[in-house]
């Protein structure tokens, strides 16, 4: 048997001084070997490739006040940053448990494996591949009396956004997919190819507050765009140059929300939320655009008027200056909370 040394492998080649494409950022994908590179990315206010930085962690812990032994639901498992912080509070006493929900069949298992490695076994942490719209049914099958805490970090995770193959972002070219669960429903390309102008215009206005909704819808509806770049170019050609970048961002957001039926799922969660909470239970919702925040705000106010909630956030909580500086993606975040009567 040969004892010849393993041949040296050259690092991946890329154009320019630093890697730009997601797959080229091999050091960011391997923080165990290259911690200095990952720290440099964090210090610049950016998120290392393939990861997600949880937002408003301290504020969420303050408003939810997790206690040892409590039962908690994380409606959007994601990278598990909020879940890990909560687990460190509740798992110090028997009975403490966090139930995580997420529809993503790719990221959910990875996050579960990572937190298992951090010492959180099946006795304190379980994950179900479920949309949070079905939370009431999940709880009915698992636990009577409701949860002590429920957290929903809405929108999209940066692991999904950054991976070109998922087709969420205009930043890197990839197939126009946008499905949070790649095994369910039409892709964004298929949805756009079948959308009528009035349907798309309504989605642009309701999902992203797009002021040029009708004109953009007329240019896009019923057409097939196979890649993210193809869609971005079509949007750019439909609007004046000074507003192209922000318009492309809004169109991508609106289509993603429509493809994943995000507002329908959120409305269902908000309707069933009181029945999912134990008396005195707390809920916190982290939103990232006005369509989400309006729904959460209205549901909490209506719940307080009806006597369902004993207390709700009087003012929205936003990231502080330091967090916005250290995490550029935190700037649009808003946190609201409610306490069950």
Beta strands, then each sheet from edge to edge (+ up, - down):
strand 1: 71-74
strand 2: 97-101
strand 3: 125-128
strand 4: 147-153
strand 5: 277-287
strand 6: 309-312
strand 7: 334-340
sheet 1: 3+ 2+ 1+ 4+ 5+ 7- 6+
end
